[in-house]
Amino acid sequence: MTALTDLRQITTYVNMDTFKKIEDARSHVSRSAFVANVLEIAFGDYRIGVD
């Protein structure tokens, strides 16, 4: 887990279909926490500048 001082806010807009998918999938988790978890998973092994 990242320390709170290392966190940065991201604000974005999504279309209604994507919003509904997020709402359906997130269950009891807050929207921001759910999206943050998805982004951490998506970029967890992402290596910048490596082909």
Number of C-alpha atoms within 10 A of each C-alpha: 3 6 6 7 6 6 8 6 6 8 5 4 7 9 7 9 9 11 13 11 10 15 15 9 12 14 10 8 11 11 15 13 11 17 15 14 12 12 11 12 11 10 10 9 8 10 8 6 5 5 4
